[in-house]
């Protein structure tokens, strides 16, 4: 959704209605996760994707229908063993889509939502996808206000509370309620689509490897900051546009910076005077990933120094060092791929094993995102 918002915002501002299809449920080896979106706008322009190409043709027609009728539709696509040419997913999974018409008249909150997402301000969009409440009705929930309605005051109140809880976790998924927001009932199904600010990647050490890691971090959707105490190296022109560059001693910068369970910390300085005080700070705070560059000899020396500094074994277990997966990487760009691969594998519980050597679902739905957090 973030990727297609510029086009949607332009259509909305110009008053053009568009059909918006959003993945609201998946099963087995579905190609896209909940929240993936595709839209059909003026002149039949298409942006986004919901399946990587399998069902987009059918969704295009459905989007045109909902714009014309103004009535939302819920559609499920799966694989058909009886007819290999039927519209469906060749991967064998199943996706459920909500397709609704969006315009200033049908969704007065959309412009504010798009502006908040673009500015990195947190917001959750709650949408009715099943039950006696109006299909496609939306409620936009910010930390301090709401806009729209799902058709019932009680339902709005219950969903608002849950939406703010999901927003704090950056979570997207379904919730079930009674017609008036009753708990422990499942008459109404609501899809909560959370737009939390992008997670942060903090890269310490303004070396050539840092530029490559910053570039791939930006590609993966992180808000990247590069920090180094040496102003001759920490210059914006050495890094991709949009990457924040800070001249400061690494441990001082980190001590004054908020991190959370999604934050990625990459220590690329491999110099004890920087590494040890920085990792002392990093290993005692929330983070999804803490990796440090260096040879095995550097790693052993670093671990010795950290123990001497009083860092405990439980904290040291959080450190990914030497950084990255074993890909045989040599160049800065290859090393950045290795680091990114380890970050993704840790996030989703992947093994790094070639898929040709594994069996079963490629995208198992029972695997929860992994994260390391500082001991409480």
Secondary structure, 3 states (H helix, E strand, C coil): CCCCHHHHHHHHHCCCCEEEEEEEEEECCCCCCCCCEEEECHHHCEEECCCCCCCHHHHHHHHHHHHHHCCCEEEEEECCCCCCCCCCCCCCCEEEEEEEEECCCCCCCHHHHHHHHHHCCCEEEEEEEECCCCCCCEEEECCCCEEECCCCHHHHHHHHHHHHHHHHHCCCEEEEECCCCCCCCCCEEEEEEEECCCCEEEEECCCHHHHHHHHHHHHCCCEEEEEECCCCCCCHHHCCCCCEEEECCHHHHHHCCCCCCCCEEEECCCCHHHHHHHHHHHCCCCCCEEEECCCHHHHHHHHHHHHHCCCCHHHHCCEECCCCCCCCCCCHHHHHHHHHHHHHHHHHCCCCCCHHHCCCCCCCCCCCCCCCCCCC
